[in-house]
Amino acid sequence: MYVRSLSINGLADLPSFRADDMGRQVRVKGPSPAASAVGDGLALVFAALSERALCHLLLRWGLIQTAAEADISVEGLPVQATWSDRRLAKSIVAEQGNRTVRARAEVLLDPPMSTNLRGHAAREPRLAVGLDGAPTVAIEVSAFFGASWDVLSISVQSVVIGGERFPVASNERPPWLSWLLKTIGERFVSHDETIDHAAKVLAALISPSAERHAPISQWQRLTPPDFGHVRAAQLDSGRAVFLADDRPVSRHGAGAVRALEQSVSATMMGADVMWVGAAEVRRTVLTEGDESPLEQLWTIDAAGEIDPTGQDTIRTILPFGSTEE
């Protein structure tokens, strides 16, 4: 699956934004606060579907400093998050009197997800109508900061499959739709430079789970050939490091270490869509070819086709809930 269009309303650094007809590689022009805010809006869509994604968004916004600080309430999907600081959140929204950020994404489903959904069409005839043609799901989400600025209410406002709208309230949402939204939420990762990626590889290497062990060979195939044999190892101190031909990868420079870390996020988080910001790893190896780990990669670079600050690329956003294009 991958995101074909994205709309964002209400962020301080990006009051309004829309991009359509996106492909496997999405390059946002930057770096700039507006470019980073595109990543915030993208992450917000998935944060409404996944507790992990919501936790990372709180970290991304600086509202918490460690994942352990996250206090998230879940009712099938995430509904609320709280934190201790009452100052930082005020700088996130464009209009403090409003305190709401909205995002809408159109997601193109992959064949296995489409097949699973079609299995429910006999009991939900409108689902068969919605899946006729390209299997797309338009998801609109809303995040509302409380007056105390230490609580966030987050919810899915609408789900449209094809041209068919389905109920999203927790007491009305059909089980197949809950499955779909949770599955979509699990397919996104925002690369986090604060994670110990070498330790993550090492933990996967020694895990008895074949599912966790399998991505290691894929990660190694993504490393530049001139690095030699790359692996994770544990020093006597207990710290995990990356080695290339049994010598520290840092010999190749800080960019080489970041490239390996980005490859870890791409291969070991079960994601289809990844926001990485400034990319060190070659984009094509992550999204092109039968063995590529991702369906879509979002990056920031000076030559990006999507300019979030340019009047020619920011278009009027339709009212939320509208299905017209």
VOBA-1610 file (N, C-alpha, C; in pm, whole numbers, padded with zeros to 5 digits, always signed):
BEGIN
Met+00083-00119+00000Met+00000+00000+00000Met+00087+00124+00000Tyr+00031+00234-00051Tyr+00103+00360-00041Tyr+00003+00475-00048Val+00050+00594-00009Val-00035+00713+00000Val-00035+00784-00135Arg-00155+00803-00192Arg-00165+00871-00322Arg-00190+01022-00308Ser-00256+01063-00200Ser-00278+01206-00179Ser-00279+01234-00030Leu-00242+01357+00005Leu-00235+01397+00146Leu-00279+01542+00158Ser-00370+01569+00252Ser-00412+01705+00285Ser-00388+01728+00434Ile-00346+01849+00468Ile-00317+01884+00607Ile-00374+02022+00635Asn-00440+02038+00748Asn-00492+02167+00793Asn-00459+02189+00940Gly-00405+02308+00972Gly-00399+02348+01112Gly-00265+02346+01180Leu-00156+02308+01112Leu-00025+02309+01174Leu+00036+02449+01166Ala+00107+02490+01270Ala+00166+02624+01273Ala+00263+02645+01157Asp+00343+02544+01127Asp+00442+02557+01020Asp+00386+02523+00883Leu+00261+02478+00878Leu+00199+02440+00751Leu+00047+02451+00767Pro-00006+02574+00766Pro-00150+02591+00791Pro-00239+02515+00694Ser-00198+02504+00568Ser-00274+02425+00473Ser-00181+02367+00368Phe-00215+02246+00324Phe-00128+02176+00230Phe-00208+02068+00161Arg-00175+02047+00034Arg-00233+01933-00037Arg-00138+01888-00146Ala-00122+01759-00160Ala-00044+01700-00269Ala-00120+01579-00321Asp-00125+01565-00453Asp-00200+01458-00517Asp-00111+01378-00611Asp-00164+01264-00653Asp-00101+01182-00757Asp+00043+01146-00722Met+00065+01107-00598Met+00201+01073-00555Met+00233+00927-00589Gly+00362+00903-00613Gly+00408+00771-00650Gly+00489+00706-00540Arg+00580+00619-00580Arg+00656+00541-00482Arg+00759+00624-00407Gln+00809+00729-00469Gln+00905+00817-00404Gln+00849+00958-00400Val+00834+01010-00279Val+00779+01144-00260Val+00890+01232-00205Arg+00929+01332-00283Arg+01041+01419-00245Arg+00986+01558-00214Val+00999+01598-00088Val+00950+01726-00042Val+01066+01825-00043Lys+01043+01943-00099Lys+01150+02041-00109Lys+01181+02099+00029Gly+01310+02102+00064Gly+01353+02150+00193Gly+01503+02138+00206Pro+01555+02143+00326Pro+01482+02139+00453Pro+01421+02274+00491Ser+01311+02267+00564Ser+01243+02384+00615Ser+01142+02337+00719Pro+01095+02428+00806Pro+00989+02388+00899Pro+00865+02334+00829Ala+00831+02394+00713Ala+00713+02347+00640Ala+00734+02205+00588Ala+00855+02175+00540Ala+00884+02040+00491Ala+00870+01938+00603Ser+00924+01971+00720Ser+00911+01880+00835Ser+00766+01863+00876Ala+00686+01971+00862Ala+00545+01964+00899Ala+00467+01871+00806Val+00513+01855+00682Val+00450+01755+00595Val+00462+01617+00660Gly+00580+01589+00716Gly+00598+01463+00787Gly+00510+01452+00909Asp+00486+01565+00978Asp+00395+01564+01093Asp+00254+01526+01050Gly+00207+01589+00941Gly+00073+01560+00895Gly+00057+01417+00847Leu+00158+01367+00777Leu+00155+01227+00734Leu+00151+01134+00855Ala+00235+01162+00953Ala+00239+01078+01073Ala+00108+01084+01150Leu+00040+01200+01146Leu-00086+01213+01218Leu-00192+01117+01166Val-00196+01098+01034Val-00294+01005+00977Val-00279+00867+01040Phe-00156+00820+01047Phe-00132+00685+01099Phe-00138+00681+01253Ala-00114+00796+01317Ala-00122+00800+01464Ala-00264+00775+01512Ala-00365+00808+01430Ala-00503+00780+01467Ala-00539+00633+01453Leu-00448+00555+01393Leu-00475+00413+01366Leu-00385+00320+01445Ser-00280+00372+01508Ser-00179+00287+01570Ser-00124+00352+01695Glu-00124+00279+01805Glu-00067+00330+01929Glu+00083+00357+01913Arg+00153+00270+01841Arg+00296+00291+01819Arg+00321+00420+01743Ala+00240+00443+01637Ala+00257+00564+01557Ala+00224+00689+01637Leu+00124+00682+01723Leu+00089+00797+01806Leu+00199+00827+01905Cys+00257+00724+01965Cys+00369+00743+02057Cys+00485+00813+01986His+00514+00770+01865His+00625+00831+01794His+00594+00975+01755Leu+00467+01006+01725Leu+00431+01144+01693Leu+00451+01234+01814Leu+00416+01185+01933Leu+00440+01263+02055Leu+00590+01289+02074Leu+00672+01188+02044Leu+00817+01206+02050Leu+00862+01305+01944Arg+00808+01294+01825Arg+00846+01382+01715Arg+00815+01528+01749Trp+00702+01551+01814Trp+00662+01685+01853Trp+00732+01734+01980Gly+00807+01647+02047Gly+00877+01685+02169Gly+00789+01692+02291Leu+00668+01636+02283Leu+00577+01640+02397Leu+00616+01540+02504Ile+00685+01435+02465Ile+00746+01340+02558Ile+00890+01318+02514Gln+00973+01272+02605Gln+01114+01251+02574Gln+01149+01105+02555Thr+01071+01015+02611Thr+01092+00872+02593Thr+00957+00805+02571Ala+00959+00690+02504Ala+00835+00618+02477Ala+00765+00577+02607Ala+00843+00555+02713Ala+00785+00514+02841Ala+00695+00622+02901Glu+00716+00747+02860Glu+00635+00857+02913Glu+00497+00864+02849Ala+00477+00795+02739Ala+00350+00804+02667Ala+00236+00745+02749Asp+00130+00820+02766Asp+00009+00773+02833Asp-00104+00779+02729Ile-00129+00668+02666Ile-00222+00662+02552Ile-00340+00572+02586Ser-00460+00623+02563Ser-00582+00544+02583Ser-00625+00488+02448Val-00661+00361+02447Val-00698+00293+02323Val-00835+00228+02340Glu-00922+00253+02245Glu-01052+00185+02239Glu-01066+00123+02100Gly-00990+00017+02080Gly-00977-00039+01947Gly-00871+00037+01870Leu-00889+00167+01854Leu-00791+00258+01798Leu-00755+00361+01905Pro-00643+00430+01890Pro-00608+00534+01989Pro-00716+00643+01995Val-00745+00689+02116Val-00846+00795+02133Val-00793+00916+02209Gln-00688+00895+02291Gln-00640+01007+02371Gln-00496+00983+02415Ala-00421+01092+02427Ala-00285+01086+02480Ala-00267+01203+02576Thr-00193+01179+02684Thr-00164+01286+02780Thr-00014+01288+02809Trp+00034+01405+02854Trp+00175+01423+02889Trp+00181+01529+02997Ser+00298+01560+03049Ser+00308+01649+03165Ser+00328+01795+03128Asp+00401+01824+03020Asp+00432+01963+02983Asp+00307+02034+02928Arg+00285+02160+02971Arg+00168+02236+02927Arg+00204+02354+02839Arg+00327+02360+02791Arg+00371+02475+02711Arg+00400+02438+02566Leu+00465+02325+02544Leu+00517+02294+02411Leu+00408+02278+02304Ala+00296+02219+02342Ala+00193+02189+02242Ala+00135+02316+02179Lys+00142+02429+02249Lys+00086+02553+02195Lys+00152+02595+02065Ser+00277+02555+02045Ser+00350+02596+01924Ser+00320+02507+01804Ile+00240+02403+01822Ile+00216+02309+01713Ile+00104+02355+01621Val+00000+02414+01679Val-00119+02447+01600Val-00110+02587+01542Ala-00179+02605+01428Ala-00177+02734+01360Ala-00264+02836+01431Glu-00378+02793+01487Glu-00470+02883+01554Glu-00499+02827+01692Gln-00446+02892+01796Gln-00462+02839+01930Gln-00607+02842+01976Gly-00686+02932+01920Gly-00827+02933+01955Gly-00900+02812+01902Asn-00844+02750+01798Asn-00905+02634+01735Asn-00852+02504+01797Arg-00720+02495+01808Arg-00651+02382+01873Arg-00672+02249+01800Thr-00711+02253+01674Thr-00738+02130+01600Thr-00646+02119+01479Val-00592+02000+01458Val-00516+01968+01337Val-00589+01854+01266Arg-00605+01869+01135Arg-00673+01767+01057Arg-00584+01719+00944Ala-00601+01595+00907Ala-00526+01540+00793Ala-00615+01438+00723Arg-00595+01429+00592Arg-00671+01333+00511Arg-00577+01269+00410Ala-00579+01137+00403Ala-00492+01065+00309Ala-00575+00966+00229Glu-00539+00955+00103Glu-00597+00852+00017Glu-00492+00743+00001Val-00527+00623+00045Val-00434+00512+00048Val-00475+00409-00057Leu-00379+00370-00140Leu-00402+00263-00236Leu-00363+00131-00172Leu-00456+00039-00161Leu-00432-00088-00093Leu-00352-00184-00181Asp-00279-00274-00116Asp-00207-00376-00190Asp-00299-00496-00215Pro-00263-00586-00306Pro-00352-00698-00341Pro-00394-00785-00223Pro-00305-00823-00129Pro-00352-00905-00017Pro-00460-00836+00067Met-00445-00707+00094Met-00546-00636+00171Met-00677-00627+00095Ser-00669-00604-00036Ser-00790-00597-00118Ser-00862-00731-00120Thr-00786-00838-00132Thr-00846-00971-00133Thr-00917-01001-00003Asn-00853-00965+00109Asn-00915-00986+00240Asn-01046-00910+00250Leu-01046-00784+00205Leu-01168-00704+00212Leu-01279-00762+00125Arg-01243-00809+00006Arg-01345-00865-00083Arg-01411-00988-00022Gly-01342-01054+00069Gly-01401-01168+00138Gly-01517-01129+00227His-01526-01000+00263His-01636-00953+00348His-01749-00893+00266Ala-01732-00885+00135Ala-01829-00816+00051Ala-01965-00885+00049Ala-01969-01016+00072Ala-02098-01087+00070Ala-02190-01035+00180Arg-02131-01000+00296Arg-02212-00949+00407Arg-02222-00797+00406Glu-02140-00732+00322Glu-02139-00585+00314Glu-02137-00546+00166Pro-02253-00549+00099Pro-02258-00524-00045Pro-02194-00390-00086Arg-02205-00287-00002Arg-02147-00158-00038Arg-01995-00165-00046Leu-01937-00261+00024Leu-01792-00279+00018Leu-01750-00326-00121Ala-01828-00414-00179Ala-01798-00461-00315Ala-01804-00345-00414Val-01900-00255-00393Val-01911-00137-00480Val-01789-00048-00463Gly-01747-00028-00338Gly-01633+00058-00312Gly-01502+00004-00366Leu-01491-00128-00372Leu-01367-00190-00418Leu-01365-00210-00569Asp-01471-00170-00636Asp-01474-00182-00781Asp-01376-00082-00842Gly-01279-00132-00914Gly-01173-00045-00968Gly-01053-00043-00875Ala-00980+00068-00873Ala-00861+00080-00787Ala-00904+00078-00641Pro-00850-00014-00560Pro-00890-00026-00420Pro-00829+00085-00335Thr-00899+00197-00321Thr-00847+00311-00246Thr-00932+00336-00122Val-00866+00380-00016Val-00932+00415+00109Val-00893+00558+00145Ala-00991+00645+00157Ala-00966+00783+00200Ala-00996+00792+00350Ile-00896+00831+00427Ile-00908+00837+00573Ile-00888+00980+00619Glu-00984+01033+00690Glu-00975+01168+00748Glu-00964+01155+00899Val-00866+01222+00958Val-00844+01215+01103Val-00839+01356+01160Ser-00866+01363+01290Ser-00865+01490+01360Ser-00794+01474+01493Ala-00713+01574+01529Ala-00644+01576+01658Ala-00676+01709+01726Phe-00729+01702+01847Phe-00775+01821+01920Phe-00699+01832+02052Phe-00629+01945+02069Phe-00557+01970+02193Phe-00652+02031+02296Gly-00652+01976+02417Gly-00736+02029+02523Gly-00690+02166+02568Ala-00775+02236+02641Ala-00745+02372+02686Ala-00623+02377+02778Ser-00592+02267+02843Ser-00476+02262+02932Ser-00346+02233+02856Trp-00357+02198+02728Trp-00243+02170+02640Trp-00158+02051+02686Asp-00214+01963+02766Asp-00143+01841+02805Asp-00224+01716+02772Val-00320+01733+02683Val-00403+01620+02641Val-00440+01637+02495Leu-00441+01527+02423Leu-00476+01526+02281Leu-00583+01421+02258Ser-00696+01463+02203Ser-00799+01369+02160Ser-00782+01346+02011Ile-00775+01221+01970Ile-00749+01188+01830Ile-00854+01088+01783Ser-00900+01105+01660Ser-01006+01018+01613Ser-01008+01013+01461Val-01066+00905+01411Val-01094+00891+01268Val-01230+00955+01243Gln-01233+01054+01154Gln-01357+01125+01126Gln-01438+01061+01013Ser-01370+01006+00916Ser-01443+00942+00807Ser-01354+00842+00735Val-01416+00742+00678Val-01349+00643+00593Val-01435+00624+00469Val-01375+00648+00353Val-01446+00630+00226Val-01366+00531+00142Ile-01431+00421+00105Ile-01368+00320+00020Ile-01433+00329-00117Gly-01351+00363-00218Gly-01410+00397-00346Gly-01492+00523-00328Gly-01621+00516-00351Gly-01710+00629-00323Gly-01804+00602-00208Glu-01780+00493-00134Glu-01871+00451-00029Glu-01818+00489+00108Arg-01901+00559+00187Arg-01864+00600+00322Arg-01912+00496+00423Phe-01826+00466+00522Phe-01860+00364+00622Phe-01852+00424+00762Pro-01931+00371+00856Pro-01933+00426+00992Pro-01800+00404+01063Val-01755+00506+01137Val-01624+00497+01202Val-01631+00502+01354Ala-01746+00535+01411Ala-01759+00535+01557Ala-01733+00395+01610Ser-01667+00386+01725Ser-01624+00255+01777Ser-01741+00160+01799Asn-01860+00214+01831Asn-01974+00125+01855Asn-02050+00091+01727Glu-02011+00152+01615Glu-02078+00125+01489Glu-01986+00063+01384Arg-01856+00073+01407Arg-01758+00029+01307Arg-01759-00123+01295Pro-01775-00176+01173Pro-01774-00321+01155Pro-01635-00379+01182Pro-01627-00505+01225Pro-01497-00565+01257Pro-01397-00559+01141Trp-01443-00578+01018Trp-01351-00576+00905Trp-01288-00439+00888Leu-01363-00333+00922Leu-01307-00199+00909Leu-01206-00172+01020Ser-01232-00222+01140Ser-01133-00210+01248Ser-01004-00279+01208Trp-01017-00399+01150Trp-00897-00470+01103Trp-00822-00389+00999Leu-00896-00332+00903Leu-00833-00256+00796Leu-00757-00135+00851Leu-00820-00059+00939Leu-00756+00062+00991Leu-00633+00027+01074Lys-00642-00077+01156Lys-00526-00118+01236Lys-00412-00165+01146Thr-00446-00239+01042Thr-00344-00290+00951Thr-00275-00175+00878Ile-00352-00078+00832Ile-00293+00039+00767Ile-00202+00112+00865Gly-00246+00126+00990Gly-00165+00194+01090Gly-00031+00128+01115Glu-00027-00004+01104Glu+00097-00078+01128Glu+00194-00070+01011Arg+00148-00022+00897Arg+00231-00023+00777Arg+00310+00107+00756Phe+00316+00192+00858Phe+00388+00319+00847Phe+00497+00327+00952Val+00611+00384+00914Val+00717+00412+01010Val+00779+00546+00977Ser+00804+00624+01079Ser+00879+00748+01066Ser+01016+00721+01126His+01120+00732+01043His+01254+00698+01088His+01292+00782+01209Asp+01338+00717+01314Asp+01372+00783+01440Asp+01521+00767+01466Glu+01593+00878+01461Glu+01738+00873+01480Glu+01779+00848+01624Thr+01684+00857+01718Thr+01719+00837+01859Thr+01719+00689+01898Ile+01666+00603+01812Ile+01662+00460+01843Ile+01801+00400+01823Asp+01835+00302+01905Asp+01961+00228+01889Asp+01937+00120+01784His+01964+00154+01659His+01934+00062+01549His+02025-00060+01548Ala+02149-00043+01589Ala+02239-00158+01595Ala+02187-00259+01697Ala+02136-00211+01809Ala+02081-00301+01910Ala+01957-00372+01857Lys+01881-00304+01774Lys+01761-00365+01716Lys+01799-00480+01623Val+01903-00459+01542Val+01949-00565+01453Val+02002-00683+01534Leu+02078-00652+01638Leu+02135-00759+01720Leu+02025-00840+01790Ala+01923-00771+01839Ala+01812-00842+01904Ala+01740-00933+01806Ala+01725-00887+01682Ala+01661-00971+01580Ala+01747-01091+01545Leu+01878-01069+01545Leu+01971-01176+01508Leu+01965-01292+01607Ile+01952-01262+01735Ile+01954-01367+01836Ile+01815-01414+01875Ser+01712-01355+01813Ser+01576-01392+01847Ser+01544-01532+01794Pro+01470-01612+01872Pro+01428-01744+01822Pro+01317-01736+01718Ser+01260-01615+01701Ser+01151-01597+01607Ser+01206-01583+01465Ala+01164-01674+01378Ala+01208-01668+01238Ala+01157-01541+01171Glu+01039-01493+01214Glu+00981-01372+01157Glu+01069-01251+01184Arg+01129-01245+01303Arg+01216-01132+01336Arg+01353-01147+01270His+01395-01270+01249His+01528-01295+01193His+01533-01272+01042Ala+01421-01295+00974Ala+01418-01290+00828Ala+01463-01157+00768Pro+01426-01040+00825Pro+01464-00913+00760Pro+01614-00883+00761Ile+01693-00957+00842Ile+01835-00924+00854Ile+01907-00937+00720Ser+01880-01045+00648Ser+01947-01064+00520Ser+01906-00956+00421Gln+01780-00914+00426Gln+01735-00806+00339Gln+01808-00676+00374Trp+01822-00648+00502Trp+01896-00529+00546Trp+02040-00533+00497Gln+02103-00648+00505Gln+02241-00659+00461Gln+02254-00638+00310Arg+02153-00683+00233Arg+02158-00665+00088Arg+02148-00518+00047Leu+02092-00435+00135Leu+02077-00294+00104Leu+02204-00214+00129Thr+02304-00272+00193Thr+02426-00198+00225Thr+02512-00183+00099Pro+02582-00070+00084Pro+02668-00049-00033Pro+02773-00160-00043Pro+02801-00209-00163Pro+02896-00320-00180Pro+03036-00289-00126Asp+03078-00162-00132Asp+03213-00128-00089Asp+03229-00132+00063Phe+03118-00151+00137Phe+03129-00165+00282Phe+03183-00303+00319Gly+03169-00400+00230Gly+03203-00537+00265Gly+03089-00602+00342His+03122-00699+00425His+03020-00769+00503His+02981-00686+00626Val+02854-00648+00632Val+02804-00564+00741Val+02724-00648+00838Arg+02747-00625+00966Arg+02672-00697+01069Arg+02667-00612+01195Ala+02583-00653+01288Ala+02577-00588+01419Ala+02649-00677+01519Ala+02718-00615+01613Ala+02792-00689+01715Ala+02780-00617+01848Gln+02812-00689+01954Gln+02807-00631+02088Gln+02947-00619+02145Leu+02983-00499+02189Leu+03114-00477+02250Leu+03115-00532+02392Asp+03235-00542+02450Asp+03247-00591+02588Asp+03167-00504+02684Ser+03150-00377+02650Ser+03075-00284+02735Ser+02926-00310+02731Gly+02883-00393+02634Gly+02741-00419+02617Gly+02677-00336+02509Arg+02747-00236+02457Arg+02692-00150+02353Arg+02695-00220+02218Ala+02587-00205+02142Ala+02578-00264+02009Ala+02635-00166+01906Val+02705-00218+01807Val+02764-00135+01701Val+02748-00205+01568Phe+02760-00126+01460Phe+02766-00182+01326Phe+02912-00204+01287Leu+02940-00321+01229Leu+03073-00351+01179Leu+03067-00379+01029Ala+03172-00337+00959Ala+03187-00367+00817Ala+03320-00436+00799Asp+03317-00563+00757Asp+03438-00645+00752Asp+03510-00641+00885Asp+03429-00654+00992Asp+03478-00663+01130Asp+03548-00537+01180Arg+03524-00426+01116Arg+03577-00297+01163Arg+03461-00198+01171Pro+03470-00096+01255Pro+03357-00005+01274Pro+03311+00061+01143Val+03182+00061+01121Val+03126+00126+01003Val+03154+00276+01005Ser+03172+00333+01122Ser+03198+00476+01133Ser+03323+00518+01055Arg+03410+00422+01019Arg+03526+00453+00936Arg+03482+00511+00801His+03362+00474+00756His+03311+00521+00629His+03241+00657+00641Gly+03233+00711+00761Gly+03171+00841+00782Gly+03035+00832+00848Ala+02991+00947+00904Ala+02863+00950+00975Ala+02747+00920+00881Gly+02761+00961+00754Gly+02654+00933+00659Gly+02634+00784+00636Ala+02742+00707+00642Ala+02731+00562+00625Ala+02654+00499+00740Val+02679+00548+00861Val+02606+00497+00978Val+02458+00530+00965Arg+02428+00653+00924Arg+02287+00693+00908Arg+02219+00611+00799Ala+02292+00579+00693Ala+02234+00497+00586Ala+02195+00359+00639Leu+02281+00299+00719Leu+02250+00168+00777Leu+02129+00177+00870Glu+02124+00285+00947Glu+02011+00302+01040Glu+01880+00320+00965Gln+01882+00396+00857Gln+01762+00414+00777Gln+01718+00283+00713Ser+01814+00201+00675Ser+01781+00069+00619Ser+01719-00021+00723Val+01760-00006+00849Val+01698-00083+00957Val+01550-00047+00968Ser+01519+00082+00968Ser+01379+00125+00976Ser+01299+00072+00858Ala+01361+00070+00741Ala+01290+00027+00620Ala+01262-00122+00619Thr+01346-00202+00680Thr+01335-00348+00668Thr+01279-00417+00792Met+01291-00358+00909Met+01262-00431+01033Met+01141-00379+01110Met+01064-00289+01050Met+00946-00236+01118Met+00816-00282+01054Gly+00826-00366+00951Gly+00705-00416+00886Gly+00628-00309+00811Ala+00698-00204+00766Ala+00631-00089+00705Ala+00625-00100+00554Asp+00523-00038+00497Asp+00514-00016+00353Asp+00553+00127+00318Val+00518+00220+00408Val+00540+00363+00386Val+00635+00414+00494Met+00739+00487+00452Met+00835+00540+00549Met+00864+00687+00522Trp+00858+00765+00629Trp+00908+00903+00627Trp+01050+00900+00683Val+01146+00952+00606Val+01284+00944+00652Val+01348+01082+00666Gly+01287+01186+00607Gly+01352+01317+00609Gly+01469+01316+00513Ala+01586+01358+00560Ala+01706+01360+00475Ala+01756+01217+00457Ala+01754+01168+00334Ala+01790+01029+00306Ala+01939+01015+00281Glu+01999+00917+00347Glu+02138+00879+00320Glu+02144+00754+00233Val+02051+00663+00254Val+02047+00541+00175Val+01991+00573+00037Arg+02033+00497-00065Arg+01984+00519-00201Arg+01834+00492-00207Arg+01758+00589-00255Arg+01612+00578-00256Arg+01563+00459-00338Thr+01625+00438-00452Thr+01574+00337-00545Thr+01580+00197-00485Val+01681+00167-00404Val+01692+00031-00351Val+01582+00003-00249Leu+01520+00108-00195Leu+01416+00088-00094Leu+01278+00069-00155Thr+01258+00116-00279Thr+01123+00113-00336Thr+01112+00044-00471Glu+01223+00011-00535Glu+01216-00046-00669Glu+01270-00189-00668Gly+01205-00276-00743Gly+01249-00414-00752Gly+01166-00505-00664Asp+01167-00633-00699Asp+01087-00731-00626Asp+01131-00747-00480Glu+01257-00720-00450Glu+01306-00741-00314Glu+01315-00611-00235Ser+01261-00503-00286Ser+01264-00376-00213Ser+01172-00385-00090Pro+01212-00327+00022Pro+01135-00343+00145Pro+01013-00253+00156Leu+01008-00142+00081Leu+00903-00043+00097Leu+00819-00029-00029Glu+00696+00019-00010Glu+00612+00059-00122Glu+00626+00208-00150Gln+00661+00287-00047Gln+00671+00431-00066Gln+00769+00491+00034Leu+00849+00585-00015Leu+00949+00653+00068Leu+00929+00803+00055Trp+00919+00871+00171Trp+00906+01016+00177Trp+01038+01075+00225Thr+01094+01168+00146Thr+01221+01229+00182Thr+01213+01381+00165Ile+01311+01449+00222Ile+01328+01594+00206Ile+01460+01619+00136Asp+01457+01697+00028Asp+01583+01738-00034Asp+01561+01866-00113Ala+01669+01931-00147Ala+01663+02063-00213Ala+01597+02057-00349Ala+01601+01941-00414Ala+01543+01927-00548Ala+01405+01863-00544Gly+01340+01864-00429Gly+01210+01799-00417Gly+01104+01857-00508Glu+01019+01770-00562Glu+00913+01814-00653Glu+00798+01881-00580Ile+00775+01847-00453Ile+00665+01905-00376Ile+00720+02016-00288Asp+00680+02138-00317Asp+00726+02254-00241Asp+00615+02299-00147Pro+00624+02270-00017Pro+00515+02305+00074Pro+00503+02455+00099Thr+00603+02532+00058Thr+00596+02677+00079Thr+00564+02751-00049Gly+00554+02682-00162Gly+00531+02747-00291Gly+00384+02758-00324Gln+00341+02874-00369Gln+00200+02896-00400Gln+00152+02807-00514Asp+00246+02767-00602Asp+00204+02686-00715Asp+00177+02542-00678Thr+00223+02500-00560Thr+00201+02361-00521Thr+00105+02348-00404Ile+00073+02458-00336Ile-00028+02453-00231Ile-00162+02486-00295Arg-00254+02391-00291Arg-00382+02412-00354Arg-00492+02424-00249Thr-00603+02480-00288Thr-00714+02495-00194Thr-00762+02357-00152Ile-00771+02338-00022Ile-00811+02208+00031Ile-00962+02201+00040Leu-01018+02093-00007Leu-01162+02074+00001Leu-01204+02061+00146Pro-01329+02095+00178Pro-01378+02075+00315Pro-01361+01929+00354Phe-01322+01906+00478Phe-01304+01768+00523Phe-01436+01695+00520Gly-01429+01573+00471Gly-01547+01494+00451Gly-01591+01492+00305Ser-01537+01587+00223Ser-01573+01589+00081Ser-01497+01481+00008Thr-01561+01414-00085Thr-01495+01310-00164Thr-01468+01357-00306Glu-01501+01484-00335Glu-01477+01534-00468Glu-01330+01569-00486Glu-01284+01563-00610Glu-01145+01600-00641Glu-01148+01716-00739
//
